[in-house]
């Protein structure tokens, strides 16, 4: 846990973003398999995808949107850790 005491904002951001992005990419790869096997599961604006290409388009949109949300959450988390370190007494 030494990294939580000494890491900079950038290091904390990279660690949290890398963990969340790796899970998101793994589930996107699983989604690609589902897009090929059953594209009708994917909806965009309430309309089911009629082809694998449409389902992959939905996956790309979700990946980009999710990575942007992950970046925001990672930066807020890193800021919280930095603020918490400043509030704790030095030992």
N, C-alpha and C positions, 0 to 999 in steps of 0.2 A: 504494500500500500504506500510505499515511499513516493511513487509517481504522483499520487494525489496531493502530497505535501510540497512537491518541488516543480511539477510540470507547468509549463506556460500554457496560455490559452490555446495556442496552435496545436500543441501536443495533445491536450485534452480533447480538442475538437477532432483531430485526426483519428484518435482511438475510438471515440464514440461513433463517428461517422463511418469508419471502416467496418465496425461490427454491424451496425444497422444496415449499411449498404450491402454487405455480403449476404445477409439473410434475404434482403429484397431481391438481389440478383439470383439467388438460388431458387426462390419461389417464382421468379419470372421464367427461369428455365423450365420449371415444372409447368408453368402456364403455357409455354410454347408447345409442350407435349399435348396438353389439353386442347390448345387451339387447333392443332392438326386433327386430333381424334374427334372432338365435338365442338365445333366453332359456335354453335347456337347458345352455348352457356354464357358467352360474353355479350353484354349489352352496352350500347352507346346511345344515349338519349332515349332509353327505353325500347330500342329496337334491337332484336338479337342479330348477331353477325351471321351472314349467309355463307361466308367462305372463310377459309383459314387466313387469308390476307386481311380481311376485316377484323378478325379476332386478334391477329398480331398487331394491328393498328391500335386496338384498345389496350393491349399489353404495353406497347411503347408509350402511349399516353399515361397509363398508370405508373409506369416506371419513372418517367420524367417528373410527374407530379409528386410521387412518393419520395424521390431523391431530394426534391426541393423542401418538402416537409421534414425529411430527415436532417437536412442541413440546418433548418431553423431550430429543431429540437436539440440537435447536438450543440449548437452555439449557445442556446439558453442553458443547457446543462453545464457546459464549460464555464459560463459566467456564474452560475450558482456555486460551483465548486470554488472558483476564485473568490467570490464574496464570502463564502463560508470560511475559507482559509484566513481571510482578513479579520473575521470576527472571533476566531478561536485564539486563545492565548498561546504564545510561543512557549515551547518546553525545552 
